[in-house]
């Protein structure tokens, strides 16, 4: 049947995760080695209940594919010392693509919002001394063009992203962005049971902040009061502006096992003191079917960061990138084991994760471990 006259197809996919978890560092506190910057907060362990539901709707009509997705998740902690870590997060996205032979044009947008409970932190903690807030909102729109051929596909997209850090407006920014991706795939073996993928990508953002750039205290242009780390001050000149570049390469093998290996390098060039850095990372993912119907997945991430400005003794470094209520932009090892219960769509999941500070020269250490045991329910529906 000619694609222009193909029948419309509607696909619906639902995934629900629910279960208890134990977190050894629920407030994600860092321990500082320097007495010049004592941290009154300390790692606090807590049990918690977590749940999230994901919904995806896809509608294909001839050459047009429209996809809408949504996520709603929550964490509720049982230790009163970390009630302020209770969080509710939601995400919604829409993607529309149209195929013109080898050329595909598309437009997409997504919005993410995470909000923490307004609860009283321990008496020793204030907004200035404890970094307990990670609630933020972020949204973006993208226009893309994809050209496909025998040897692979090339995608070019451009758009706009906005970011708001709810507890500190000095980190709010808006950024035009540009992305380029090349991917190729080939198969090998009898009946093509081995599949190999290689992807190269480049991402650029020009981030414009709503806050003044910062300087060392010794710089004459400092006219405002010093920030709370007592080592930098705000200037009366231009606002902060960052140029963010990321280049990544990732290879994937799918066969009797799943193996994925990636490398990326990020460069942040900022006109504000302490925010210019070069970060490199290696990512690994391995998945395989085990005995008794078990499926295991191992994920690992190793980050190395170098700061392009001199680091003063006792300086508080702010280098992390907020991602979601689950992910940590740190070194991580995550082991996940899942077993399906027949064909009911229900499975039992067990997960262990450990997070440590990236390899850098910051005067702090970080350790967080989580253990999760829960249930997953999956449902899918197709109508032609």
C-alpha positions in Angstrom: 0.0 0.0 0.0 1.3 3.5 -0.9 2.3 5.4 2.3 0.0 8.3 1.3 -3.0 6.0 1.5 -1.9 4.0 4.6 -4.5 3.5 7.3 -4.0 5.5 10.4 -2.5 3.7 13.4 -2.8 4.7 17.0 -0.4 3.3 19.7 -0.7 3.7 23.4 1.9 2.7 26.0 1.6 3.0 29.7 4.2 2.2 32.4 3.7 2.4 36.1 6.5 2.0 38.7 5.8 1.9 42.4 7.7 0.7 45.5 9.8 1.5 48.6 13.4 2.8 48.5 16.2 3.4 51.0 18.5 6.4 50.5 21.7 6.8 52.5 22.0 10.5 51.6 18.5 11.8 51.0 19.5 15.4 51.3 22.5 14.9 49.0 24.9 16.6 51.4 28.6 17.0 50.5 31.4 16.8 53.1 33.9 19.6 52.8 37.5 18.9 53.9 38.4 22.6 54.2 37.6 24.3 57.6 37.3 27.6 55.7 33.9 26.3 54.4 32.3 24.1 57.0 29.0 22.6 55.9 26.4 22.4 58.7 24.4 19.9 56.7 25.4 16.2 56.9 24.3 13.1 54.9 20.9 11.9 56.3 19.5 8.5 55.6 15.8 7.8 55.1 13.4 5.3 53.7 10.9 6.6 51.2 8.0 5.7 48.9 8.3 6.5 45.2 6.1 6.2 42.2 6.0 7.4 38.6 3.7 6.8 35.7 4.6 7.3 32.0 2.2 7.6 29.1 3.0 7.7 25.4 0.6 8.2 22.6 1.6 7.8 18.9 -0.5 8.6 15.9 0.7 7.7 12.4 -1.4 8.8 9.4 0.4 8.2 6.1 3.6 10.2 6.2 2.9 12.0 9.4 3.8 10.8 12.9 2.6 12.6 16.0 3.8 11.6 19.4 2.8 12.9 22.8 4.3 11.8 26.1 3.8 12.5 29.8 5.4 11.7 33.1 4.3 12.2 36.7 6.5 11.1 39.6 6.8 11.6 43.3 9.0 10.8 46.3 7.8 10.8 49.9 10.4 10.5 52.7 9.7 9.0 56.1 12.5 10.8 58.1 11.3 14.2 59.4 14.8 15.6 58.9 14.4 15.3 55.2 10.7 16.1 54.7 12.0 19.1 52.6 13.2 16.5 50.0 9.7 15.3 49.2 9.2 16.1 45.5 6.6 16.0 42.8 7.7 16.1 39.2 5.9 16.3 35.9 7.0 16.3 32.3 5.1 16.6 29.0 6.3 16.5 25.4 5.0 16.7 21.9 6.8 15.7 18.7 5.4 16.0 15.1 7.3 14.6 12.1 6.5 14.5 8.4 8.3 12.4 5.8 9.2 13.7 2.3 11.0 10.8 0.8 14.5 10.7 2.3 13.9 14.0 4.1 12.0 14.2 7.4 10.9 17.5 8.9 9.8 17.9 12.5 8.8 20.2 15.3 9.0 19.2 19.0 8.6 20.8 22.5 8.8 19.6 26.1 8.4 21.0 29.6 9.7 19.6 32.9 8.8 20.9 36.4 10.0 19.5 39.8 8.8 21.0 43.0 10.0 20.2 46.6 7.9 20.3 49.7 8.1 23.6 51.6 9.1 22.0 54.9 11.4 23.2 57.7 15.0 22.1 57.4 17.2 21.2 60.4 17.9 24.3 62.6 21.6 24.4 61.6 20.6 24.8 57.9 19.6 28.0 56.2 19.3 28.8 52.5 22.8 30.3 52.6 24.5 27.4 54.4 22.8 24.3 53.1 22.2 23.4 49.5 19.0 21.3 49.8 16.9 22.7 47.0 17.0 21.0 43.6 13.5 21.9 42.3 13.6 23.6 38.9 11.6 23.9 35.6 12.9 23.7 32.1 11.4 23.8 28.7 12.5 23.8 25.1 11.2 23.9 21.5 13.1 22.4 18.5 12.8 22.4 14.7 14.6 19.5 13.0 15.5 18.1 9.6 16.7 14.5 9.1 18.2 13.2 5.9 18.4 9.4 5.6 20.4 7.3 3.2 21.8 3.8 2.8 24.8 4.4 5.1 23.0 6.3 7.8 21.1 9.4 8.8 22.1 13.0 9.6 19.9 15.2 11.8 20.2 19.0 12.3 18.0 20.8 14.8 17.8 24.3 16.3 15.7 25.8 19.0 15.4 27.5 22.3 15.6 26.4 25.9 14.7 28.1 29.1 15.8 27.1 32.6 14.6 28.3 36.0 16.2 27.3 39.3 13.5 28.0 41.8 15.6 28.6 44.9 18.2 30.9 43.3 17.3 33.1 40.3 21.0 33.8 39.6 21.1 30.4 37.8 18.1 31.1 35.6 19.0 31.4 31.9 17.5 31.2 28.4 19.5 29.8 25.5 19.3 29.3 21.7 20.7 25.9 20.9 22.0 23.9 17.9 22.3 20.1 17.5 23.9 17.9 14.9 23.7 14.1 15.0 25.0 11.5 12.6 24.0 7.8 13.0 24.8 4.7 11.1 23.7 1.1 11.6 24.7 -2.3 10.1 24.1 -5.9 10.9 26.1 -9.1 10.8 25.8 -12.8 11.3 23.2 -15.3 10.1 19.7 -13.7 9.8 21.3 -10.4 10.9 21.0 -11.3 14.5 23.9 -8.9 15.5 23.1 -5.2 15.2 25.7 -2.4 15.5 25.0 1.3 15.9 27.4 4.3 15.9 26.2 7.9 16.7 28.2 11.1 16.7 26.7 14.3 18.1 27.4 17.9 18.7 25.3 20.2 21.0 25.7 24.0 21.5 23.9 26.4 23.8 24.5 30.2 24.2 23.2 30.7 27.8 22.2 34.2 28.8 21.7 34.6 32.6 19.6 37.2 34.4 22.3 37.8 37.0 25.5 39.9 36.9 28.8 38.2 36.2 31.1 37.5 39.2 34.8 38.3 39.8 37.4 37.6 42.4 37.3 40.0 45.3 40.6 41.6 44.2 39.2 42.7 40.8 38.5 46.6 40.9 35.2 46.3 39.1 33.6 44.6 42.2 31.1 47.0 43.6 28.4 44.8 45.1 28.5 42.8 48.3 30.4 39.5 48.3 28.5 36.3 47.7 28.1 33.8 50.5 31.3 32.0 49.7 33.2 35.1 50.7 35.6 34.8 47.8 33.8 36.2 44.8 31.7 39.3 44.3 29.1 40.5 41.7 30.2 43.2 39.3 28.1 46.1 37.9 28.9 45.3 34.3 27.5 42.7 31.9 25.4 39.8 33.0 26.8 36.3 33.1 26.9 34.5 29.7 28.1 30.9 29.0 28.9 29.2 25.8 28.3 25.5 26.2 29.6 22.9 23.8 29.3 19.1 23.9 30.7 16.5 21.6 29.8 12.8 22.0 30.4 9.5 20.4 28.4 6.4 21.3 28.5 2.8 20.0 25.8 0.1 20.7 25.7 -3.6 20.1 22.5 -5.6 20.2 22.6 -9.4 20.0 22.6 -12.1 22.7 23.5 -9.1 25.1 23.2 -5.4 25.0 26.4 -3.4 25.2 26.7 0.4 24.9 29.8 2.5 25.3 30.0 6.3 25.0 32.4 9.2 25.5 31.6 12.9 25.7 33.5 16.1 26.3 31.8 19.3 27.5 33.3 22.8 27.4 31.7 25.7 29.3 33.2 29.0 28.5 31.9 31.7 30.9 32.5 35.4 31.4 31.8 34.8 35.1 34.5 33.7 37.5 34.4 30.0 38.6 32.0 28.7 35.9 34.4 27.9 33.1 35.2 24.2 33.0 36.1 21.2 30.8 34.3 18.0 31.7 34.8 14.6 30.2 32.8 11.5 30.7 32.6 7.8 29.9 29.3 5.9 30.0 28.7 2.2 29.9 25.5 0.1 29.7 25.3 -3.7 29.7 22.2 -5.8 29.6 21.6 -9.6 29.5 19.1 -12.3 30.2 20.0 -14.4 33.2 18.5 -17.6 34.7 14.9 -17.9 36.1 13.6 -15.3 33.6 15.7 -12.5 35.1 17.0 -9.6 33.0 19.9 -7.5 34.4 21.2 -4.1 33.4 24.4 -2.4 34.5 24.9 1.3 34.0 28.1 3.2 34.9 29.3 6.8 34.4 32.7 8.3 35.2 33.2 12.0 35.0 36.4 14.1 35.1 36.2 17.9 35.5 38.8 20.5 35.1 38.2 24.1 36.1 39.6 26.8 33.8 39.7 29.5 36.5 42.1 29.2 39.5 40.4 27.6 42.5 40.9 29.4 45.7 41.3 27.5 49.0 37.9 27.1 50.6 36.0 28.1 47.5 32.6 26.7 47.0 32.4 25.2 43.5 29.0 25.2 41.8 29.4 22.9 38.8 26.5 20.4 38.8 23.9 20.4 36.1 20.4 19.7 37.4 18.7 16.9 35.4 15.8 15.2 37.2 14.7 13.9 40.6 16.5 10.6 40.0 19.7 11.3 38.1 22.9 12.6 39.6 25.4 14.4 37.4 28.2 12.5 39.2 30.1 9.2 39.0 27.5 6.5 39.2 27.1 2.7 39.1 23.5 1.4 38.8 22.5 -2.3 38.8 18.9 -3.2 37.9 17.4 -6.7 37.9 13.8 -7.3 36.6 11.6 -10.4 36.4 8.3 -10.5 34.5 5.4 -12.3 36.0 4.0 -14.3 33.2 2.3 -12.3 30.5 0.4 -10.1 32.9 2.4 -7.0 32.2 3.6 -6.9 35.8 7.3 -7.3 36.7 9.3 -7.2 40.0 12.3 -4.8 40.0 15.3 -4.5 42.3 17.8 -1.7 41.9 21.0 -0.7 43.6 22.8 2.6 42.9 25.9 4.3 44.2 27.0 7.9 43.4 30.2 9.7 44.2 31.8 13.0 43.3 33.2 13.4 39.8 37.0 13.4 39.6 37.9 17.1 40.1 39.7 19.5 42.4 36.7 20.6 44.5 37.3 20.5 48.3 34.4 18.1 49.0 33.5 14.5 49.0 30.1 12.9 48.2 28.6 9.5 48.7 25.0 8.4 48.1 23.6 4.9 47.9 20.0 3.8 47.1 18.3 0.4 47.3 14.9 0.0 45.6 12.4 -2.9 45.4 9.2 -2.4 43.5 6.7 -3.3 40.9 6.3 -2.3 37.3 3.2 -2.5 35.2 3.2 -2.1 31.4 0.2 -1.8 29.1 0.1 -1.3 25.4 -2.7 -0.8 22.9 -2.7 -0.6 19.1 -5.7 0.4 17.0 -5.6 0.4 13.2 
